[in-house]
Amino acid sequence: MISVPSMRAIQSFVAAGRMGSFLEAAAQLQLTPSAISHQIRLMEEDLGEKLFHRIGRTVSLTEVGEQYHRHLSEALSMIENATDEVSRRNSADVLSVGCSPSLASLWLMPRLSMFEERHPSIEIRLISSTDQSMLHDGSVDVEISHGSVPRLGSIAVDEFPLETIVVACSPELAAKEKKIRQPSDLIGHTLIKSEQTLYSWHQWAKDHNLAIDVNRGPRFRDAFMSIAAAVESRGVCLESFRLLRRDVEKGNLVLPFGMTGPNLRCHSLCYIRSKLRSHKVSAFKQWLEHTWTGDSVLSEMRS
């Protein structure tokens, strides 16, 4: 009898194959990278085939893995669609929310329980993605986008208040022999880079008139990975305070230069204009604006 992989293994394999990263797949499925690696290793052992090429921290599908991934992706999509149809019939209201991965994991998810308590009849379906086409094809009802968003006639774009971009590192790194007290102290330190950033280390060095080697140090696609690396003392990160605030409050990170930094418009809420008549969309929009503004006020009081 053929041994069929578990649903957890299939989800882990499909996510890792789509993203080319065990770390990103773990973030999407809310698992640890080691759990993803374990599930895929079991699949490879059962199949007797290597599904991924592993090169350092990156992974890519083998030829066999690509074919298997295509078939399992289609099958998983059918299962998800069928399940979604049934669950929608039994649910009072489902609101599909698309959100950039970093904001979803570091800010939105810890606060969703407050929305659910206020609106128990609305069920949130959170999709962590940077694909802005989901709003157009109906995959999501609202989308919290990162960066600039094209303004189209049918799409409403509500820009969030400005976010402060700050320098952050672990307390251990800040207290080392080469202490970080002023911008020039970063010369020689490892700089952690985010590929999705709106304000790079190159721009920061230029603004401070410093000659810093901005090419040294680890590079990550998303901010949540850069922040995690900074917590582990792998270097100094440059991110929105909105995203790293919880780690600052927990003592995992410190801001050697305080809240000094450029204020940028980083996120926007997007939705189809006609859908604002829907209770679930208008309720989420109102709650999101209230929660975001409340956090901004707290940040200003503590700065």
C-alpha positions as CSV (number, residue, x, y, z in Angstrom):
1,M,0.0,0.0,0.0
2,I,1.3,3.5,-1.0
3,S,2.3,5.7,2.0
4,V,0.6,9.1,1.5
5,P,2.3,12.1,3.1
6,S,0.4,13.8,5.9
7,M,-1.4,17.1,5.3
8,R,1.2,18.9,7.4
9,A,4.0,17.5,5.2
10,I,2.2,18.4,2.0
11,Q,1.7,22.0,3.2
12,S,5.3,22.3,4.3
13,F,6.6,21.0,1.0
14,V,4.3,23.2,-1.1
15,A,5.1,26.3,0.9
16,A,8.9,25.7,0.9
17,G,8.9,24.9,-2.8
18,R,6.9,28.0,-3.7
19,M,9.1,30.4,-1.5
20,G,12.5,28.7,-2.0
21,S,13.0,28.9,1.8
22,F,12.3,26.8,4.8
23,L,12.4,30.0,6.9
24,E,9.7,31.8,4.9
25,A,7.6,28.6,4.7
26,A,7.8,28.3,8.5
27,A,6.7,31.9,9.0
28,Q,3.7,31.4,6.7
29,L,2.6,28.1,8.4
30,Q,3.5,29.4,11.9
31,L,5.9,26.5,12.4
32,T,9.6,26.4,13.2
33,P,12.1,26.0,10.3
34,S,13.3,22.7,11.9
35,A,9.7,21.4,11.8
36,I,9.5,22.2,8.0
37,S,12.9,20.5,7.5
38,H,11.8,17.5,9.4
39,Q,8.5,17.1,7.4
40,I,10.4,17.3,4.1
41,R,13.1,14.9,5.2
42,L,10.4,12.3,6.1
43,M,8.9,12.8,2.6
44,E,12.2,12.3,0.9
45,E,12.9,9.2,3.0
46,D,9.4,7.7,2.1
47,L,9.8,8.5,-1.6
48,G,13.4,7.6,-1.9
49,E,14.1,10.8,-3.8
50,K,15.7,14.1,-3.1
51,L,13.1,16.9,-3.4
52,F,15.4,19.9,-2.7
53,H,18.9,21.0,-3.4
54,R,20.2,22.6,-0.1
55,I,22.8,25.3,-0.5
56,G,23.5,27.1,2.8
57,R,20.3,28.7,3.9
58,T,18.7,28.6,0.5
59,V,16.8,25.6,-1.1
60,S,15.6,24.9,-4.7
61,L,13.5,22.1,-6.0
62,T,15.2,19.2,-7.8
63,E,13.8,18.0,-11.2
64,V,11.7,15.3,-9.4
65,G,10.8,17.9,-6.7
66,E,9.5,20.4,-9.3
67,Q,7.2,17.8,-10.9
68,Y,5.9,16.5,-7.5
69,H,5.4,20.1,-6.3
70,R,3.3,21.0,-9.3
71,H,0.9,18.0,-8.7
72,L,0.7,18.5,-5.0
73,S,0.1,22.3,-5.4
74,E,-2.8,21.6,-7.6
75,A,-4.2,19.0,-5.3
76,L,-3.8,21.2,-2.2
77,S,-5.5,24.1,-4.0
78,M,-8.5,21.9,-4.8
79,I,-8.7,20.8,-1.1
80,E,-8.4,24.4,0.1
81,N,-11.1,25.6,-2.3
82,A,-13.5,22.8,-1.4
83,T,-13.0,23.4,2.3
84,D,-13.4,27.1,1.9
85,E,-16.7,26.7,0.2
86,V,-18.1,24.5,3.0
87,S,-16.7,26.7,5.8
88,R,-18.2,29.8,4.2
89,R,-21.7,28.1,4.3
90,N,-21.3,27.4,8.0
91,S,-19.7,30.7,8.9
92,A,-21.6,33.9,9.6
93,D,-19.0,36.0,7.7
94,V,-15.5,35.4,6.5
95,L,-13.1,38.4,5.8
96,S,-10.1,37.5,3.8
97,V,-7.2,39.8,4.6
98,G,-4.0,40.0,2.6
99,C,-1.0,41.4,4.4
100,S,2.7,41.8,3.8
101,P,4.6,39.0,5.7
102,S,6.5,41.2,8.2
103,L,3.5,43.3,9.2
104,A,1.3,40.2,9.4
105,S,3.6,38.3,11.8
106,L,5.0,41.2,13.9
107,W,2.0,43.5,14.2
108,L,-1.3,42.3,12.9
109,M,-1.5,38.7,14.2
110,P,-0.8,39.7,17.9
111,R,-3.8,42.1,17.7
112,L,-6.4,40.1,15.7
113,S,-7.8,38.7,18.9
114,M,-9.0,42.2,19.8
115,F,-10.9,42.4,16.5
116,E,-12.4,39.0,17.0
117,E,-13.6,39.9,20.5
118,R,-15.3,43.0,19.2
119,H,-16.8,41.3,16.1
120,P,-17.3,37.6,17.0
121,S,-19.5,37.0,13.9
122,I,-16.7,37.9,11.6
123,E,-14.0,35.3,10.9
124,I,-10.6,36.5,9.8
125,R,-8.8,34.6,7.1
126,L,-5.3,36.0,7.0
127,I,-3.1,35.5,3.9
128,S,0.5,36.5,4.3
129,S,1.7,37.7,0.8
130,T,3.2,40.5,-1.2
131,D,1.1,39.7,-4.2
132,Q,-1.0,42.8,-4.8
133,S,-3.0,41.1,-7.5
134,M,-5.0,39.1,-4.9
135,L,-7.3,42.1,-4.4
136,H,-8.0,42.3,-8.1
137,D,-8.8,38.6,-8.6
138,G,-11.0,38.4,-5.5
139,S,-8.7,36.3,-3.4
140,V,-8.9,38.8,-0.5
141,D,-11.4,41.4,0.6
142,V,-8.9,43.9,1.9
143,E,-5.1,44.1,1.6
144,I,-2.5,45.8,3.8
145,S,0.2,46.7,1.3
146,H,3.8,47.7,1.8
147,G,5.4,50.4,-0.3
148,S,3.7,52.4,-3.1
149,V,0.4,51.2,-4.4
150,P,-0.9,52.1,-7.9
151,R,-4.2,54.0,-7.6
152,L,-6.9,52.5,-9.9
153,G,-10.4,53.7,-10.3
154,S,-12.1,50.8,-8.4
155,I,-9.4,50.5,-5.7
156,A,-9.4,52.7,-2.6
157,V,-6.1,53.3,-1.0
158,D,-6.1,54.6,2.6
159,E,-2.5,55.5,3.6
160,F,-1.4,54.8,7.1
161,P,0.4,57.4,9.2
162,L,4.2,57.8,8.9
163,E,6.5,55.2,10.4
164,T,9.9,56.0,11.9
165,I,12.8,54.0,10.6
166,V,15.3,53.3,13.4
167,V,18.6,51.6,14.0
168,A,18.3,48.6,16.4
169,C,20.5,45.8,17.8
170,S,20.6,43.4,20.7
171,P,21.6,44.7,24.1
172,E,24.6,42.4,24.0
173,L,25.9,43.8,20.8
174,A,25.3,47.4,22.0
175,A,27.3,46.7,25.1
176,K,30.3,45.1,23.5
177,E,33.8,46.6,23.6
178,K,33.0,48.6,20.4
179,K,29.9,50.4,21.9
180,I,27.3,51.9,19.7
181,R,26.5,55.5,20.8
182,Q,26.7,57.6,17.7
183,P,26.3,56.9,13.9
184,S,30.1,56.7,13.3
185,D,30.3,53.8,15.8
186,L,28.6,51.6,13.2
187,I,31.8,51.6,11.1
188,G,33.1,48.0,11.3
189,H,29.8,46.6,12.6
190,T,27.8,44.0,10.6
191,L,24.8,45.6,9.0
192,I,21.7,43.4,8.4
193,K,19.8,44.2,5.2
194,S,16.2,43.8,4.1
195,E,15.5,43.5,0.4
196,Q,12.0,44.9,0.8
197,T,13.1,48.0,2.7
198,L,12.0,51.5,1.7
199,Y,15.1,53.0,3.3
200,S,18.4,51.3,2.8
201,W,21.7,51.3,4.7
202,H,23.2,53.0,1.7
203,Q,20.7,55.9,2.1
204,W,21.3,56.0,5.9
205,A,25.1,56.2,5.4
206,K,24.6,59.0,2.8
207,D,22.3,61.0,5.2
208,H,24.9,60.7,7.9
209,N,27.8,61.5,5.6
210,L,29.6,58.3,6.6
211,A,31.7,55.9,4.6
212,I,30.4,52.5,5.7
213,D,30.7,49.2,3.8
214,V,27.0,48.5,3.4
215,N,27.7,45.3,1.4
216,R,28.9,43.3,4.4
217,G,26.5,41.3,6.5
218,P,23.5,39.0,6.0
219,R,20.7,39.9,3.6
220,F,17.1,38.8,4.0
221,R,14.0,39.3,1.8
222,D,11.6,40.5,4.6
223,A,12.0,42.6,7.6
224,F,10.8,40.0,10.1
225,M,13.9,37.9,9.2
226,S,16.2,40.8,9.6
227,I,14.7,41.6,13.0
228,A,15.1,38.0,14.1
229,A,18.8,38.1,13.1
230,A,19.3,41.3,15.1
231,V,17.8,39.7,18.1
232,E,20.3,36.9,17.7
233,S,23.1,39.5,17.8
234,R,24.1,38.8,14.1
235,G,24.3,42.5,13.4
236,V,22.5,45.8,13.4
237,C,19.2,46.3,11.6
238,L,17.4,49.3,10.1
239,E,13.7,48.8,10.3
240,S,10.4,50.5,11.0
241,F,9.8,50.9,14.8
242,R,6.3,49.7,14.1
243,L,7.7,46.2,13.3
244,L,10.3,45.9,16.0
245,R,8.5,47.6,18.9
246,R,7.5,44.4,20.6
247,D,11.1,43.2,20.7
248,V,12.2,46.6,22.1
249,E,9.5,46.4,24.8
250,K,10.6,42.8,25.7
251,G,14.2,43.9,25.9
252,N,15.3,41.8,23.0
253,L,16.4,44.9,21.1
254,V,17.6,48.4,22.0
255,L,17.7,51.6,19.9
256,P,21.2,53.1,20.3
257,F,20.2,56.4,18.6
258,G,16.7,56.4,20.1
259,M,13.7,57.3,17.9
260,T,15.8,59.4,15.5
261,G,15.3,58.4,11.8
262,P,13.3,59.3,8.7
263,N,9.5,59.1,8.8
264,L,8.2,57.2,5.9
265,R,4.7,56.1,4.6
266,C,5.2,52.4,4.6
267,H,1.8,50.7,4.6
268,S,-1.7,51.3,3.1
269,L,-5.1,49.6,3.4
270,C,-6.5,48.8,0.0
271,Y,-10.0,47.6,-0.9
272,I,-12.6,47.6,-3.7
273,R,-14.6,50.8,-3.2
274,S,-17.9,49.1,-3.6
275,K,-17.1,46.6,-0.9
276,L,-17.0,49.3,1.8
277,R,-20.8,48.8,2.0
278,S,-20.1,45.4,3.4
279,H,-20.2,45.3,7.2
280,K,-17.2,43.1,7.5
281,V,-15.0,45.3,5.4
282,S,-16.1,48.6,7.0
283,A,-15.8,47.0,10.5
284,F,-12.2,45.9,9.8
285,K,-11.3,49.3,8.3
286,Q,-12.6,51.1,11.3
287,W,-10.9,48.8,13.8
288,L,-7.6,48.9,11.9
289,E,-7.5,52.7,11.8
290,H,-8.3,52.9,15.5
291,T,-5.7,50.3,16.5
292,W,-3.0,51.8,14.3
293,T,-3.6,55.3,15.5
294,G,-3.6,54.1,19.1
295,D,-0.2,52.4,18.7
296,S,1.1,55.6,17.1
297,V,0.0,57.7,20.1
298,L,1.6,55.2,22.6
299,S,4.9,55.3,20.6
300,E,5.0,59.1,20.7
301,M,4.3,59.1,24.5
302,R,7.2,56.7,25.1
303,S,9.7,58.4,22.8
